[in-house]
Amino acid sequence: MSDDELAAFRRNIDKVDAELVRLLAERFRITHDIGVYKAAKDLPPVDLPRQHKQVDGLRRLALAEGLDPDFCERFVHFVMDEVIRNHQRIAAATSEFTIEQESL
């Protein structure tokens, strides 16, 4: 493999990595809106049945795409854990805002 070939491979990887970041940013924008909705409706930040269904579906997709489903599950849980933390922060901020409004 020449240095030019390796550089081309790396440029492709860089493009994929950049797209992954853009997709994660889009996902977090959407889940932020979900967190705001859940806080307004006083819903819990975690929906375990939905989470299990999502993980199962993504494990099947990983297998179909030739990826290690255990690796994909760990990645999905990593992302979901951050989403849950964000939802908890949103709920706490909403709760603090409500308390402040009530004391006015």
Secondary structure as UniProt FT lines:
FT   HELIX           3..40
FT   TURN            41..42
FT   HELIX           48..64
FT   TURN            65..66
FT   HELIX           69..102
//
